[in-house]
């Protein structure tokens, strides 16, 4: 009696396995380990074999088979991983965007009461159901684009009660969504407008009240902080991060977006990643290259703010591990389309297509400490995306205009949204 079930899908013109992709430095086509004109099998949400149809039929002869034959040219890749987003929020920041187009800077708008504090007000006033519904809608959009794992930050509550509420909503979304969510506590986004004490007072409350609560409810294993003139200084951030690390949290940092200092703290605390880096210079790049901290570049923020991209080419050439994320948020990165943002940045920074692919798969997984996905090989998660083309390069050449033909998460195919 056949009790096991396997799915055989193909043939694919190309299967981009990413099996030879290095974690650091430049990436070339031979690192992608491309298998041509082959089928793939998976069972119980895990990848099995890659090979020819008859070979797989024989290998899985003891299984009940679901055969999914593809009748067009198709390229199969690991599902995208977006390792930095802020997609749980209420309201919008269209006024901020308009002001930036009129010449005001992000920092000027923040000092006038816009920016993050605007999103804090809107998020606090939104009901749980509205926040969950809008989060699920954004997750669905990302899934249709080929994203199968998403990091989602809190950070628009900015008090103990509302930060816990945000993280609970993020957990509920993870429970009901097919897309995998990695929650991150960003209560240290900035000192909120209605807090009467100073930055250190606020961070002490987070350390003494919020983080222990998050531990008790297992709401997040990751802590983030924004190191910037309008947020927290390197010294303040270092103290907070060391307390979080002592509690067992993994660390990530918003750093070097407008001014430097964040990447130095990230290296000092051995953070998983430091994200943004638009202001990073040669000193910061060399420091990151000698560390275990992943450099996460956020082209969506550069596009939304009209500012230079992070120096990804220099980071790669110096031997850094560089991931790419969308930074989807209501203020500085409202587009939220990972593939489009990465493709546009690559044209300006001269980033090769294999390097883009590594940045949104293998290296993004490394930034989140995920070892079970982002490579198409036996026993990895069957998080996969296919595109209707016979050459993987066309996907990036068209800069997001080619939509995936199929997306599988844990071997379950996502329904297409019309």
C-alpha positions as CSV (number, residue, x, y, z in Angstrom):
1,X,0.0,0.0,0.0
2,X,1.3,3.4,-1.0
3,X,1.2,5.7,2.0
4,X,3.6,8.4,1.0
5,X,2.7,11.2,-1.5
6,X,5.1,13.0,-3.7
7,X,4.6,15.8,-6.3
8,X,6.5,15.7,-9.6
9,X,6.6,19.0,-11.4
10,X,8.2,19.8,-14.8
11,X,9.8,20.0,-17.1
12,X,11.6,23.2,-16.4
13,X,13.8,24.8,-19.0
14,X,16.1,25.9,-16.2
15,X,16.2,25.0,-12.5
16,X,18.4,27.6,-10.7
17,X,19.4,25.6,-7.6
18,X,21.8,28.2,-6.0
19,X,23.7,25.2,-4.6
20,X,27.2,26.6,-5.3
21,X,26.5,30.2,-4.1
22,X,29.1,31.6,-1.7
23,X,27.9,33.6,1.3
24,X,30.4,36.4,0.8
25,X,31.8,38.5,-2.1
26,X,30.9,38.6,-5.8
27,X,28.7,36.0,-7.4
28,X,29.0,34.6,-11.0
29,X,26.7,32.4,-13.1
30,X,28.6,29.2,-12.3
31,X,27.7,29.7,-8.7
32,X,24.0,29.3,-9.5
33,X,24.4,25.6,-10.4
34,X,21.7,25.6,-13.2
35,X,20.1,22.3,-14.2
36,X,18.6,22.3,-17.7
37,X,15.4,20.6,-18.9
38,X,14.6,18.7,-15.7
39,X,11.8,17.8,-13.3
40,X,11.7,18.3,-9.5
41,X,10.0,16.2,-6.9
42,X,9.0,17.0,-3.3
43,X,7.2,15.3,-0.5
44,X,5.8,16.5,2.8
45,X,6.9,20.0,2.0
46,X,10.6,19.1,1.5
47,X,12.5,18.9,-1.8
48,X,13.4,15.5,-3.0
49,X,15.1,14.8,-6.3
50,X,15.9,16.7,-9.4
51,X,16.1,14.7,-12.6
52,X,14.4,13.4,-15.7
53,X,10.8,12.3,-15.6
54,X,11.4,8.6,-16.0
55,X,14.1,8.6,-13.4
56,X,11.8,10.3,-10.9
57,X,9.0,7.9,-11.7
58,X,11.3,5.0,-10.9
59,X,12.7,6.6,-7.8
60,X,9.2,7.4,-6.4
61,X,7.6,4.1,-7.5
62,X,6.5,3.4,-3.9
63,X,4.8,6.8,-3.6
64,X,1.3,8.0,-4.6
65,X,2.2,10.6,-7.2
66,X,0.8,14.0,-8.1
67,X,2.0,14.8,-11.6
68,X,2.1,18.5,-12.5
69,X,3.2,18.8,-16.1
70,X,4.2,22.3,-17.4
71,X,3.5,23.0,-21.0
72,X,5.5,26.2,-21.5
73,X,9.1,27.3,-21.1
74,X,9.6,27.9,-17.4
75,X,12.4,28.8,-15.0
76,X,12.3,27.5,-11.4
77,X,14.1,29.3,-8.6
78,X,14.0,29.3,-4.8
79,X,11.3,31.6,-3.4
80,X,12.4,35.1,-2.6
81,X,13.2,36.1,1.0
82,X,12.4,39.7,2.0
83,X,14.5,40.1,5.1
84,X,13.5,43.7,6.1
85,X,9.9,45.0,6.0
86,X,7.6,47.2,8.1
87,X,4.3,46.0,6.5
88,X,2.2,46.0,9.7
89,X,1.0,49.6,10.0
90,X,-2.1,51.7,9.9
91,X,-2.8,54.7,7.6
92,X,-0.5,56.1,5.0
93,X,2.2,58.8,4.5
94,X,1.2,60.4,1.2
95,X,1.7,63.9,2.7
96,X,5.3,63.0,3.6
97,X,5.9,61.8,0.1
98,X,4.5,65.0,-1.4
99,X,6.6,67.1,0.9
100,X,9.8,65.3,-0.2
101,X,8.9,65.9,-3.8
102,X,8.6,69.6,-2.9
103,X,12.2,69.6,-1.5
104,X,11.9,68.8,2.2
105,X,14.1,66.0,3.6
106,X,13.1,62.9,5.5
107,X,14.7,64.3,8.6
108,X,13.0,67.7,8.2
109,X,9.6,66.0,7.9
110,X,10.2,63.9,10.9
111,X,11.1,67.0,13.0
112,X,7.8,68.6,11.9
113,X,5.8,65.7,13.3
114,X,5.5,63.6,10.2
115,X,7.5,60.5,9.5
116,X,7.5,57.6,11.9
117,X,5.3,59.5,14.5
118,X,2.6,59.9,11.9
119,X,2.5,56.1,11.4
120,X,2.5,55.6,15.2
121,X,-0.6,57.7,15.6
122,X,-2.4,55.9,12.7
123,X,-1.3,52.4,13.9
124,X,-2.3,53.0,17.5
125,X,-5.8,54.2,16.4
126,X,-6.4,51.3,14.0
127,X,-8.3,48.3,15.3
128,X,-6.7,44.9,15.4
129,X,-8.9,43.7,12.6
130,X,-7.9,46.6,10.3
131,X,-4.2,46.0,11.0
132,X,-4.5,42.3,10.4
133,X,-6.5,42.7,7.2
134,X,-4.1,45.2,5.8
135,X,-1.1,43.1,6.8
136,X,-2.6,40.0,5.1
137,X,-3.3,42.1,1.9
138,X,0.3,43.1,1.7
139,X,1.5,39.6,2.4
140,X,-0.7,38.4,-0.4
141,X,0.8,40.9,-2.8
142,X,4.3,39.8,-1.9
143,X,3.4,36.2,-2.4
144,X,2.1,36.9,-5.9
145,X,5.5,38.5,-6.7
146,X,7.4,35.3,-5.6
147,X,8.2,36.2,-2.0
148,X,7.8,33.1,0.2
149,X,9.4,34.3,3.5
150,X,9.0,37.8,4.9
151,X,10.5,39.5,8.0
152,X,8.0,41.8,9.6
153,X,8.9,44.4,12.2
154,X,6.9,46.1,14.9
155,X,7.9,49.7,15.6
156,X,4.7,51.7,15.0
157,X,3.3,51.2,18.5
158,X,6.2,52.6,20.5
159,X,4.9,51.8,23.9
160,X,4.7,48.4,25.7
161,X,1.0,47.8,25.1
162,X,0.9,48.7,21.4
163,X,4.2,46.9,20.6
164,X,2.9,43.7,22.1
165,X,-0.3,44.3,20.2
166,X,1.6,44.6,16.9
167,X,3.7,41.5,17.5
168,X,0.5,39.5,18.4
169,X,-1.1,40.6,15.1
170,X,2.1,39.6,13.2
171,X,1.9,36.2,14.9
172,X,-1.7,35.8,13.9
173,X,-0.8,36.7,10.3
174,X,1.9,34.0,10.4
175,X,-0.7,31.5,11.6
176,X,-3.2,32.1,8.9
177,X,-0.9,33.1,6.0
178,X,0.9,30.6,3.8
179,X,3.8,32.9,3.6
180,X,6.4,32.4,6.4
181,X,6.8,35.4,8.7
182,X,9.8,36.2,10.8
183,X,8.8,38.8,13.5
184,X,11.2,41.4,14.8
185,X,10.7,43.8,17.7
186,X,11.5,47.3,16.6
187,X,10.1,49.1,19.6
188,X,13.4,51.2,19.5
189,X,12.4,52.8,16.2
190,X,12.5,56.2,17.9
191,X,11.4,57.8,21.2
192,X,7.7,58.4,20.7
193,X,6.2,61.8,20.6
194,X,4.2,61.4,23.8
195,X,7.0,60.0,26.0
196,X,8.0,62.4,28.7
197,X,11.5,61.1,29.5
198,X,14.7,61.0,27.5
199,X,16.0,58.3,25.2
200,X,17.7,56.3,27.9
201,X,14.5,56.3,30.0
202,X,12.5,54.9,27.1
203,X,15.1,52.2,26.3
204,X,15.1,51.2,30.0
205,X,11.3,50.6,29.9
206,X,11.8,48.5,26.8
207,X,14.5,46.5,28.4
208,X,12.8,46.0,31.8
209,X,9.2,45.6,30.7
210,X,8.7,44.9,27.0
211,X,11.5,42.5,26.2
212,X,10.7,40.2,29.1
213,X,7.1,40.1,28.1
214,X,8.1,39.3,24.5
215,X,10.2,36.4,25.9
216,X,7.3,35.1,28.0
217,X,4.9,35.0,25.0
218,X,7.6,34.0,22.5
219,X,6.5,36.8,20.2
220,X,9.9,37.4,18.7
221,X,13.5,36.2,18.9
222,X,14.9,39.3,17.2
223,X,15.5,42.9,18.4
224,X,16.2,45.9,16.2
225,X,17.1,49.6,16.8
226,X,17.3,52.6,14.6
227,X,20.7,54.4,15.1
228,X,20.3,57.9,13.7
229,X,20.2,61.6,14.6
230,X,16.4,61.5,14.9
231,X,16.3,58.2,16.8
232,X,19.1,56.7,19.1
233,X,22.8,57.4,19.4
234,X,25.4,54.7,19.0
235,X,26.1,54.8,22.8
236,X,22.4,54.5,23.8
237,X,21.9,51.8,21.2
238,X,24.9,49.8,22.4
239,X,23.6,49.6,25.9
240,X,20.2,48.5,24.8
241,X,21.5,45.9,22.4
242,X,23.8,44.4,25.0
243,X,20.9,44.0,27.4
244,X,18.8,42.4,24.7
245,X,21.6,40.1,23.8
246,X,22.0,39.0,27.4
247,X,18.3,38.0,27.3
248,X,19.0,35.7,24.4
249,X,17.7,37.9,21.5
250,X,19.3,37.9,18.1
251,X,20.2,41.5,17.0
252,X,19.7,43.5,13.9
253,X,20.3,47.2,13.4
254,X,19.0,50.1,11.2
255,X,22.4,51.7,10.6
256,X,24.3,54.2,8.4
257,X,21.1,55.5,6.6
258,X,21.8,59.2,6.9
259,X,24.9,59.3,9.1
260,X,27.5,56.6,10.1
261,X,27.9,54.9,13.4
262,X,25.3,52.1,13.2
263,X,27.5,49.7,11.4
264,X,30.2,50.1,14.0
265,X,27.8,49.2,16.7
266,X,26.5,46.2,14.7
267,X,30.0,44.8,14.4
268,X,30.7,45.5,18.1
269,X,27.6,43.5,19.2
270,X,28.0,40.8,16.5
271,X,24.6,41.6,15.1
272,X,23.0,39.3,12.5
273,X,22.7,42.2,10.1
274,X,23.0,45.9,9.7
275,X,20.4,47.3,7.3
276,X,20.4,50.5,5.1
277,X,24.1,51.5,4.8
278,X,23.5,54.3,2.3
279,X,25.9,56.6,4.2
280,X,28.6,53.9,4.6
281,X,32.1,54.8,3.5
282,X,35.3,52.8,3.0
283,X,36.0,52.5,6.7
284,X,32.6,51.1,7.4
285,X,32.8,48.7,4.4
286,X,36.2,47.3,5.5
287,X,34.9,46.9,9.0
288,X,31.9,44.9,7.8
289,X,34.0,42.8,5.5
290,X,36.0,41.6,8.5
291,X,32.9,40.8,10.5
292,X,30.1,38.1,10.5
293,X,27.4,40.8,10.2
294,X,25.4,40.7,7.0
295,X,25.1,44.0,5.1
296,X,21.4,44.4,4.0
297,X,20.8,47.0,1.4
298,X,17.4,48.6,0.9
299,X,17.0,50.0,-2.6
300,X,13.3,50.7,-2.0
301,X,14.2,53.4,0.6
302,X,16.6,55.0,-1.9
303,X,13.9,55.1,-4.5
304,X,11.3,56.4,-2.1
305,X,13.5,59.1,-0.6
306,X,15.4,60.0,-3.8
307,X,18.8,59.4,-2.3
308,X,21.8,57.4,-3.4
309,X,21.8,53.6,-3.1
310,X,23.9,51.8,-0.6
311,X,27.4,51.0,-2.0
312,X,26.6,47.4,-2.8
313,X,29.3,47.0,-5.4
314,X,32.0,48.1,-3.0
315,X,30.5,45.9,-0.2
316,X,30.7,42.9,-2.5
317,X,34.1,43.6,-3.9
318,X,35.5,43.9,-0.3
319,X,34.1,40.5,0.5
320,X,30.9,41.3,2.5
321,X,27.9,39.1,2.7
322,X,25.2,41.4,1.1
323,X,21.5,40.7,1.2
324,X,18.8,42.8,-0.5
325,X,15.4,43.7,1.0
326,X,12.5,45.9,0.1
327,X,12.1,47.9,3.3
328,X,8.4,48.2,2.5
329,X,7.0,50.8,4.8
330,X,4.4,53.6,4.6
331,X,7.0,56.4,4.6
332,X,10.4,56.0,3.0
333,X,9.7,52.8,0.9
334,X,6.1,52.7,-0.1
335,X,6.5,50.7,-3.4
336,X,7.4,47.4,-1.6
337,X,8.2,45.4,-4.8
338,X,11.4,43.6,-4.0
339,X,12.3,42.4,-7.5
340,X,11.7,45.8,-9.1
341,X,13.7,47.7,-6.5
342,X,16.6,45.2,-6.7
343,X,16.7,45.3,-10.5
344,X,16.7,49.1,-10.6
345,X,19.5,49.3,-8.1
346,X,21.5,46.7,-9.9
347,X,21.6,48.9,-13.0
348,X,23.1,51.9,-11.0
349,X,25.4,49.9,-8.8
350,X,26.5,47.4,-11.6
351,X,25.3,44.4,-9.6
352,X,25.2,41.2,-11.7
353,X,22.0,39.1,-12.0
354,X,23.6,36.2,-10.0
355,X,24.4,38.7,-7.2
356,X,20.8,40.0,-7.1
357,X,19.6,36.4,-6.9
358,X,22.0,35.6,-4.1
359,X,20.9,38.8,-2.3
360,X,17.2,37.8,-2.2
361,X,17.7,34.1,-1.5
362,X,20.7,32.5,0.1
363,X,22.2,35.7,1.7
364,X,18.8,37.0,2.8
365,X,18.2,33.6,4.5
366,X,21.6,34.0,6.2
367,X,20.6,37.4,7.5
368,X,17.6,35.8,9.2
369,X,19.6,32.7,10.4
370,X,17.4,30.4,8.2
371,X,19.2,27.3,7.2
372,X,16.3,25.3,5.7
373,X,15.4,27.2,2.6
374,X,16.7,29.4,-0.3
375,X,18.6,26.6,-2.1
376,X,17.0,23.9,-4.3
377,X,18.4,20.7,-2.9
378,X,17.3,17.6,-1.1
379,X,15.5,18.1,2.3
380,X,15.2,21.9,2.0
381,X,11.8,23.5,2.2
382,X,9.9,23.4,-1.1
383,X,9.6,27.2,-1.2
384,X,9.8,27.7,-5.0
385,X,8.8,30.2,-7.7
386,X,8.6,29.7,-11.4
387,X,8.5,32.3,-14.2
388,X,7.2,31.9,-17.8
389,X,10.5,32.3,-19.6
390,X,13.3,30.1,-20.9
391,X,16.2,32.3,-19.6
392,X,16.4,33.4,-15.9
393,X,18.1,36.6,-17.0
394,X,14.8,37.9,-18.6
395,X,13.2,38.0,-15.1
396,X,15.6,40.7,-14.0
397,X,16.0,42.3,-17.4
398,X,12.2,43.1,-17.3
399,X,12.6,44.6,-13.8
400,X,9.5,43.0,-12.3
401,X,7.3,43.1,-15.3
402,X,7.2,39.3,-15.6
403,X,4.9,37.8,-13.0
404,X,5.5,34.3,-11.6
405,X,3.5,31.6,-13.2
406,X,3.5,29.5,-10.0
407,X,4.5,29.8,-6.4
408,X,4.9,27.0,-3.9
409,X,5.4,27.4,-0.2
410,X,6.2,24.2,1.7
411,X,5.1,22.4,-1.5
412,X,1.6,24.0,-1.4
413,X,0.8,26.0,-4.5
414,X,-0.5,29.5,-3.9
415,X,-3.6,30.4,-5.7
416,X,-3.3,33.2,-8.2
417,X,-5.1,36.5,-7.5
418,X,-6.7,38.1,-10.5
